[in-house]
């Protein structure tokens, strides 16, 4: 964190206040307060706290141990506090135990983090009130395919992965989807990650005639590949996935490399005002801060709307567009985001920015 003290100060004030702040909507904020994930939990609580100050609602912080069989206790705490809706939920273990009780109590849960496809399948099958601000686990591959078809269809394409489970499954999903569209890569391979150089790989790419390469691997490997391609004077357009959101080390990433990843919401128009207000309070709007603020904004809006319109809370959550610091947000009948949040970004030497002409 850039300013851990600022976030922890706000969190400590929120925890001390508990549910004593008078307000119309009571929102449970489930996030780790201790242990390994405490810093991430602090981001969630800070974002929700910031939004509650704006909307004049009450937040009830509930500790999330992120351990097996801890979800029922979390649900009990939310029910006891008489929250109308709950947000946060960093860990799937919490949701698995909490959701059955939250269903019985009529308390929807909006997770800012958990991406498990199986958990959402179980939620829909059992009628659990789970909604997800985090992208579904297939959204990354879907955006890669959309970008390749939209921008690279006329180019000789290569698909390579680092052999890890995520890298291999991502590239396989992309390859299958492309071939269903009649687009066959000229080169498909698995490379050995963590090497000091990848000259042999870039030469094989040149021999295959590839000009555009999607890489299912870590940022450090992509940086080495870009460096070696430049040294060999092999012009390659390189694009990685969400793993590109990592430290720019040990080797700096060359400008121009693309990534299909989540944007920095604090730099986009919907998040600028919230980001400035947070920084004025000494809180850097990083990680889950703005996502939690968005979840709290949705929670506030949906409860107020259902009271005014006398509609069931769950029905109102589906299909309505909510204005948030992440931009307009809507959930479909599958309780997932209706819009894919992944974007095509290009590294400019300092940060990832929207790629010109990319499919957005």
C-alpha positions as CSV (number, residue, x, y, z in Angstrom):
1,X,0.0,0.0,0.0
2,X,1.2,3.5,-0.7
3,X,-0.4,4.9,2.5
4,X,-1.1,2.0,4.9
5,X,-1.4,4.4,7.9
6,X,-4.1,6.5,6.3
7,X,-6.3,3.4,5.4
8,X,-5.8,1.8,8.8
9,X,-6.7,5.0,10.6
10,X,-10.0,5.2,8.7
11,X,-10.6,1.5,9.3
12,X,-9.9,1.9,13.1
13,X,-12.5,4.7,13.2
14,X,-15.0,2.7,11.4
15,X,-14.5,-0.3,13.6
16,X,-14.8,1.8,16.7
17,X,-18.0,3.4,15.4
18,X,-19.5,0.0,14.6
19,X,-23.2,0.5,13.8
20,X,-23.7,3.5,16.0
21,X,-23.8,6.0,13.1
22,X,-27.4,7.0,12.4
23,X,-28.4,6.4,8.9
24,X,-31.1,5.0,6.6
25,X,-29.4,1.9,5.0
26,X,-27.4,-0.5,7.1
27,X,-24.7,-2.3,5.1
28,X,-22.6,-5.1,6.3
29,X,-18.9,-4.9,5.3
30,X,-17.3,-8.3,5.5
31,X,-13.5,-8.1,5.3
32,X,-10.4,-9.5,7.1
33,X,-9.4,-7.3,10.0
34,X,-6.4,-9.4,11.1
35,X,-3.9,-11.9,9.6
36,X,-2.5,-12.4,6.1
37,X,-5.3,-10.5,4.3
38,X,-5.7,-7.6,6.7
39,X,-4.2,-5.1,4.3
40,X,-6.7,-6.1,1.6
41,X,-9.5,-6.1,4.2
42,X,-8.5,-2.5,5.1
43,X,-8.9,-1.5,1.4
44,X,-12.4,-2.9,1.4
45,X,-13.4,-1.3,4.6
46,X,-11.8,2.1,3.6
47,X,-13.7,2.1,0.3
48,X,-17.0,1.2,1.9
49,X,-16.4,3.7,4.7
50,X,-15.7,6.5,2.2
51,X,-19.0,5.8,0.4
52,X,-20.9,5.6,3.6
53,X,-19.7,9.1,4.5
54,X,-21.1,10.4,1.2
55,X,-24.4,8.5,1.3
56,X,-24.9,9.0,5.1
57,X,-25.5,5.3,5.6
58,X,-24.4,2.9,8.4
59,X,-21.8,0.3,7.8
60,X,-21.3,-2.6,10.1
61,X,-17.7,-4.1,9.8
62,X,-17.6,-7.8,10.2
63,X,-14.3,-9.7,10.5
64,X,-13.7,-12.3,7.8
65,X,-11.2,-15.0,9.0
66,X,-11.1,-16.6,5.5
67,X,-11.0,-20.1,7.1
68,X,-13.0,-23.2,6.6
69,X,-16.4,-23.2,8.4
70,X,-16.1,-19.5,9.3
71,X,-19.0,-18.4,7.1
72,X,-21.8,-19.3,9.4
73,X,-20.4,-17.0,12.2
74,X,-20.1,-14.2,9.7
75,X,-23.7,-14.7,8.6
76,X,-24.9,-14.7,12.2
77,X,-23.1,-11.4,12.9
78,X,-24.7,-9.8,9.9
79,X,-28.2,-11.1,10.9
80,X,-27.7,-9.9,14.5
81,X,-26.7,-6.4,13.2
82,X,-29.9,-6.4,11.1
83,X,-28.0,-5.3,7.9
84,X,-30.1,-5.0,4.8
85,X,-27.3,-6.0,2.4
86,X,-23.7,-7.1,2.7
87,X,-20.6,-6.4,0.6
88,X,-16.9,-7.3,0.7
89,X,-16.3,-11.1,1.0
90,X,-12.7,-11.5,0.0
91,X,-12.8,-15.3,0.3
92,X,-14.9,-18.1,-1.1
93,X,-14.7,-20.0,2.2
94,X,-16.8,-17.3,3.8
95,X,-19.5,-17.3,1.2
96,X,-19.8,-21.1,1.1
97,X,-20.8,-21.1,4.8
98,X,-22.7,-17.8,4.9
99,X,-24.9,-17.9,1.9
100,X,-27.5,-20.4,3.1
101,X,-28.2,-18.4,6.2
102,X,-28.1,-15.1,4.3
103,X,-30.7,-16.6,1.9
104,X,-33.0,-17.4,4.8
105,X,-32.5,-13.9,6.2
106,X,-33.1,-12.2,2.8
107,X,-29.7,-10.5,2.8
108,X,-28.0,-10.2,-0.6
109,X,-24.2,-10.5,-0.7
110,X,-22.0,-8.6,-3.2
111,X,-18.5,-10.0,-3.4
112,X,-15.7,-7.7,-4.6
113,X,-13.2,-10.5,-5.1
114,X,-14.4,-14.1,-5.4
115,X,-14.3,-15.4,-9.0
116,X,-15.2,-19.1,-8.6
117,X,-17.5,-20.3,-11.3
118,X,-18.5,-23.3,-9.3
119,X,-19.6,-21.2,-6.3
120,X,-21.9,-19.1,-8.5
121,X,-23.3,-22.3,-10.1
122,X,-24.1,-23.5,-6.6
123,X,-25.6,-20.1,-5.6
124,X,-27.9,-20.1,-8.6
125,X,-28.9,-23.7,-8.1
126,X,-29.7,-23.2,-4.4
127,X,-31.2,-19.7,-4.7
128,X,-28.4,-18.1,-2.7
129,X,-28.4,-14.3,-3.0
130,X,-24.8,-13.9,-4.3
131,X,-23.9,-11.1,-6.8
132,X,-20.4,-10.5,-8.1
133,X,-18.5,-7.3,-8.8
134,X,-15.4,-9.3,-9.6
135,X,-15.2,-10.6,-13.2
136,X,-16.2,-14.2,-13.9
137,X,-13.2,-16.5,-14.4
138,X,-13.9,-16.9,-18.1
139,X,-14.1,-13.1,-18.8
140,X,-10.3,-12.8,-19.4
141,X,-10.2,-15.3,-22.2
142,X,-13.4,-13.9,-23.7
143,X,-11.9,-10.5,-23.9
144,X,-8.7,-11.9,-25.4
145,X,-10.7,-13.7,-28.1
146,X,-12.8,-10.6,-28.8
147,X,-9.6,-8.5,-29.2
148,X,-7.8,-11.0,-31.5
149,X,-10.8,-11.4,-33.7
150,X,-11.4,-7.7,-33.8
151,X,-7.8,-6.5,-34.2
152,X,-5.6,-9.4,-35.3
153,X,-7.8,-11.5,-37.5
154,X,-5.7,-10.7,-40.6
155,X,-2.4,-11.2,-38.9
156,X,-0.3,-14.4,-38.4
157,X,-1.1,-15.2,-34.8
158,X,0.9,-17.2,-32.2
159,X,-0.3,-18.5,-28.9
160,X,2.2,-19.4,-26.2
161,X,1.9,-20.2,-22.5
162,X,4.3,-20.8,-19.6
163,X,3.0,-24.3,-18.7
164,X,1.3,-23.2,-15.5
165,X,-2.3,-24.2,-14.9
166,X,-3.6,-20.7,-15.4
167,X,-1.4,-19.9,-18.4
168,X,-2.2,-23.2,-20.1
169,X,-5.9,-23.1,-19.5
170,X,-6.1,-19.4,-20.6
171,X,-4.3,-20.1,-23.9
172,X,-6.3,-23.3,-24.5
173,X,-9.6,-21.5,-24.0
174,X,-8.5,-18.8,-26.4
175,X,-7.3,-21.3,-29.0
176,X,-10.5,-23.3,-28.9
177,X,-12.6,-20.2,-29.3
178,X,-10.5,-18.9,-32.2
179,X,-10.6,-22.2,-34.0
180,X,-14.4,-22.3,-33.6
181,X,-14.4,-19.0,-35.5
182,X,-12.1,-20.5,-38.2
183,X,-9.0,-18.6,-37.0
184,X,-6.1,-21.0,-36.7
185,X,-2.8,-19.8,-35.1
186,X,0.4,-20.3,-37.1
187,X,2.3,-21.2,-34.0
188,X,1.3,-22.7,-30.6
189,X,3.9,-23.7,-28.0
190,X,4.7,-23.9,-24.3
191,X,7.9,-22.1,-23.2
192,X,10.0,-22.6,-20.1
193,X,9.3,-19.7,-17.7
194,X,11.9,-17.8,-15.6
195,X,14.7,-18.0,-18.1
196,X,17.3,-15.2,-18.5
197,X,16.7,-15.1,-22.3
198,X,14.2,-16.4,-24.9
199,X,16.1,-15.9,-28.1
200,X,15.3,-19.4,-29.3
201,X,11.6,-18.8,-28.8
202,X,11.6,-15.5,-30.7
203,X,13.5,-17.1,-33.6
204,X,11.0,-19.9,-33.7
205,X,8.2,-17.3,-33.9
206,X,10.0,-15.6,-36.8
207,X,10.4,-18.9,-38.6
208,X,6.7,-19.6,-38.2
209,X,5.9,-16.2,-39.6
210,X,4.1,-14.9,-36.5
211,X,3.8,-11.2,-36.1
212,X,1.2,-11.0,-33.3
213,X,1.7,-13.1,-30.1
214,X,-0.6,-13.7,-27.2
215,X,1.3,-14.9,-24.1
216,X,-0.3,-16.8,-21.2
217,X,2.5,-16.1,-18.7
218,X,4.0,-13.7,-16.2
219,X,5.0,-10.1,-16.9
220,X,8.7,-10.9,-16.3
221,X,8.7,-13.5,-19.1
222,X,6.9,-11.2,-21.4
223,X,9.5,-8.4,-20.7
224,X,12.3,-10.8,-21.6
225,X,10.5,-11.9,-24.8
226,X,10.0,-8.3,-25.8
227,X,13.7,-7.4,-25.2
228,X,15.0,-10.4,-27.1
229,X,12.7,-9.8,-30.0
230,X,13.9,-6.2,-30.3
231,X,17.6,-7.4,-30.0
232,X,17.0,-9.9,-32.9
233,X,15.2,-7.2,-34.9
234,X,12.1,-9.3,-35.0
235,X,9.0,-7.1,-35.0
236,X,6.4,-8.7,-32.8
237,X,3.2,-7.3,-31.3
238,X,3.0,-8.8,-27.9
239,X,-0.1,-9.1,-25.6
240,X,-0.4,-10.7,-22.2
241,X,-3.3,-11.3,-19.9
242,X,-4.2,-10.2,-16.4
243,X,-0.9,-11.5,-15.0
244,X,0.7,-8.4,-16.6
245,X,-0.6,-6.4,-13.6
246,X,2.6,-7.0,-11.7
247,X,5.8,-5.2,-10.6
248,X,7.9,-3.8,-13.4
249,X,11.0,-5.9,-12.4
250,X,13.5,-7.4,-12.6
251,X,13.5,-6.3,-16.2
252,X,11.5,-3.2,-17.3
253,X,8.7,-3.9,-19.7
254,X,9.2,-2.4,-23.2
255,X,6.7,0.3,-24.1
256,X,4.0,-0.8,-26.6
257,X,3.4,-4.3,-25.0
258,X,-0.4,-4.8,-24.6
259,X,-2.4,-6.5,-21.8
260,X,-5.9,-7.7,-21.4
261,X,-6.5,-6.7,-17.8
262,X,-8.6,-4.6,-15.5
263,X,-8.1,-0.9,-15.8
264,X,-6.9,1.5,-13.1
265,X,-10.3,2.8,-12.2
266,X,-8.9,5.8,-10.4
267,X,-7.6,7.2,-13.7
268,X,-10.9,6.8,-15.6
269,X,-13.6,9.5,-15.7
270,X,-16.1,7.8,-13.3
271,X,-13.5,7.3,-10.6
272,X,-11.6,10.6,-10.8
273,X,-13.7,12.5,-8.2
274,X,-13.7,9.6,-5.7
275,X,-10.0,9.1,-6.2
276,X,-9.3,12.8,-5.5
277,X,-11.6,12.8,-2.4
278,X,-9.8,9.6,-1.1
279,X,-6.4,11.1,-1.6
280,X,-7.5,14.3,0.2
281,X,-8.1,12.0,3.2
282,X,-4.7,10.4,2.8
283,X,-6.0,7.2,1.3
284,X,-4.6,5.9,-2.0
285,X,-7.5,4.5,-4.2
286,X,-5.7,1.2,-5.0
287,X,-6.6,-2.4,-4.9
288,X,-10.2,-3.0,-3.6
289,X,-10.8,0.6,-2.4
290,X,-12.9,1.8,-5.4
291,X,-14.5,-1.6,-6.0
292,X,-15.7,-1.6,-2.4
293,X,-16.9,2.0,-2.7
294,X,-18.8,0.9,-5.8
295,X,-20.3,-2.1,-4.0
296,X,-21.4,0.2,-1.1
297,X,-22.9,2.6,-3.6
298,X,-24.9,-0.2,-5.3
299,X,-26.0,-1.4,-1.8
300,X,-27.3,2.0,-0.9
301,X,-29.1,2.7,-4.1
302,X,-30.8,-0.7,-4.3
303,X,-32.1,-0.7,-0.8
304,X,-33.4,2.9,-1.2
305,X,-35.0,2.0,-4.5
306,X,-36.7,-1.1,-3.2
307,X,-38.2,0.8,-0.3
308,X,-39.5,3.5,-2.6
309,X,-40.9,1.1,-5.2
310,X,-41.9,-1.6,-2.8
311,X,-40.1,-4.2,-4.8
312,X,-38.1,-7.3,-3.6
313,X,-34.5,-6.5,-3.1
314,X,-33.2,-9.4,-5.2
315,X,-35.4,-8.5,-8.1
316,X,-34.2,-4.9,-8.1
317,X,-30.6,-6.0,-8.2
318,X,-31.1,-7.8,-11.5
319,X,-31.2,-5.7,-14.6
320,X,-30.9,-2.2,-13.1
321,X,-27.9,0.0,-13.9
322,X,-26.2,1.6,-10.9
323,X,-23.9,4.6,-11.1
324,X,-20.6,3.9,-9.3
325,X,-17.0,5.0,-9.1
326,X,-16.3,2.1,-11.5
327,X,-18.8,3.5,-14.0
328,X,-22.3,2.1,-14.7
329,X,-22.7,-1.4,-13.2
330,X,-25.5,-3.9,-13.9
331,X,-26.1,-7.5,-12.9
332,X,-27.7,-10.0,-15.2
333,X,-30.0,-12.9,-14.4
334,X,-26.9,-15.0,-13.7
335,X,-25.9,-12.5,-11.0
336,X,-22.8,-11.6,-12.9
337,X,-21.7,-8.3,-14.4
338,X,-23.5,-7.7,-17.7
339,X,-20.4,-5.9,-19.1
340,X,-17.0,-7.5,-19.3
341,X,-14.7,-5.3,-17.2
342,X,-11.5,-6.4,-18.9
343,X,-9.9,-3.9,-21.3
344,X,-7.1,-3.9,-23.8
345,X,-4.3,-1.6,-22.4
346,X,-0.9,-0.7,-23.7
347,X,2.2,-0.1,-21.5
348,X,3.6,3.4,-22.1
349,X,6.7,2.9,-20.0
350,X,5.1,4.0,-16.8
351,X,1.5,2.6,-16.7
352,X,-1.0,0.7,-18.7
353,X,-3.3,3.0,-20.7
354,X,-6.2,2.2,-23.1
355,X,-4.8,0.9,-26.4
356,X,-5.7,3.0,-29.4
357,X,-8.0,1.2,-31.7
358,X,-8.5,-1.7,-29.2
359,X,-11.9,-3.4,-28.8
360,X,-13.4,-2.0,-25.6
